Amino acid sequence: MTRRTQLALALLFAAPLMRAESKPEPPALSPELLARLRSEAPPSRDIHRPHRMWKASLAVMAAASAADLLTSMGKRERNPLLQSAAGRFRARGMAIKSAITGGASASQMFLLRKNPEATPYAAAANFALSGLFTSVAVHNLSNPRAASALVAAK
């Protein structure tokens, strides 16, 4: 394409933009319609329900995590991250597991502040984690040594 052709095409496409036209006014709403819109109540729906569900899921997750902590105390730990030097679940494992649960809760709180529409998904994730923690606690209780250690600790 030659330089002259490029210039002609640029002027052809830019010509409508160069015209000084006044923009049309947006349509005005009638006073009757404005009065009706202002008088009608907004649709009634519970906007706080997902937020309450998320808070409930946090409480359930904390309870399930606490049950997992109590049933794991003093037992042999298979996860090397949570093991003490003796290979047992002690204070180090408890601190790390509590930090994971607290970190998940805090990160959800900050993320949901920016995107409150994701509250039901966060609640579902918390309930899923609660199920995982509960299944681990039930497994720990099925181990006779863990159950006797829990009874001896009381």
N, C-alpha and C positions, 0 to 999 in steps of 0.2 A: 504494500500500500504506500502510495506516495505521500509526501508531506502535505500537498494540497488537498488530497482526498481526506486525510486525517483531520485537517482543519475544517473542511466542509461538514464532515460528520459531527464533529464537536459542536459546531455552530447550530447544526440541525437539531441535535438533541438538547442543547442548552437554551435554545430560543424560548421554549415555553417557560423555562425557569426565570428568564430575564424579563418577561412581561410583568408589568406592575399591575397586578390584579388585586382587588380587595377580596379578602376572604369572606365567605358568607357567614352570617351570624348563626350561631347554633339555635335550634328551635327553642322557643321559650315555653315553659310549662304554664298551663293555665292556673289561675289562683285556686280554682276548685280542686284541681288535682293535687296541688301543693298542700292544701288544707287536709285533704283526705289522707295523703301520705303521712303527714305529721300526726294525725289523730289515731291512726291505726297502730295497734300494739305490735311489736315484733313477734315473730313466731315463737311460741313457747317451746323451748327445748332445754334440757338440762346441760348447760355447757361445762359444768364442773364435774360431771359424772366420770369422764375418762381420767381426770386428775385424781379423783378420789380412788378410782380403781388402781392407779399407779401407786398411790400411797399405801393402799392395802397390800399390793404386791411387794412393796419394800418391807413391810412388817412381816409378811409370810416368809420372804427370803431371809430376813435376819433371824427369824425363829428356826428355820431349817438349817441355816449355817451354824447357829448355836448348838442345835442338836447334833450336827455332824462333829463339831468341836468336842462336845462332851463325850461322845461315844468313841472318839479317836484318841483321847488323852491317854498317854502311857503305852499305847499299842505300838507294835512294830509298823513303821511307815515305809511304804514302797516307793513313794515319790521322793526322789533325792533332794528336791528343792525344800520339802517340808521336814526332812529328817534332821534330828539332832546328831551330835557326834556319835552317839551310841546307836543310831538307827531307829530311834523311837520318835513318836510325835510328842513334842514337849512345847515349851514356850516359844521357841523359834518358829515352829510350824503354826502355832496358834496366831502369832503376830502376822505372819505372811498371809495366812488364810483370811484373817480379819481385814488386813489391808486390801486384799483382792475384793472382798465383799463391799467394803467401804468405798473403794475406788470406783467400782462399778456403779454404786448408788450416786456418788458425787458426780461422776461423768455424765450420768443420765440427767441429773438435775441441771447441769450447765447446758447440755444439749437440748433439753426440753424447754429451756428458757427461750432459745432462739427458734425452735420448731415445735410448738405445742401440739401440732397435728400428729406428731409421732408418738404421743402418749400411749395409745393402745398397744403399739408395737413394743414399747419399753415395758409395759405391764406384762405382756405375753412373754417377753424374754426373762423377766424376773420370776414369773411362775414356772417357766421351764427350768431355770437355775434352782428354784426351790424343789422341784421334783428330783433333780439330780442330787442335791444335798440330802434330801430325805431318803432317797434310795441308798446312798452311802451310809447314812445313819442306821437304817434298817439292816444293812449288810454287817455293819460293825456290831450291832446288837445280836446278830445271829452267831457271831463268833463267841464261844463260851468264855474265853479268856477276857474278852472285852467286857462282856456283861458282868463277870465277877469283879473285874477291876472297877467298874462303875459303881457297883453295890458297895465295894470296900471303901471307895472314896467318900461315900456319904457317911 
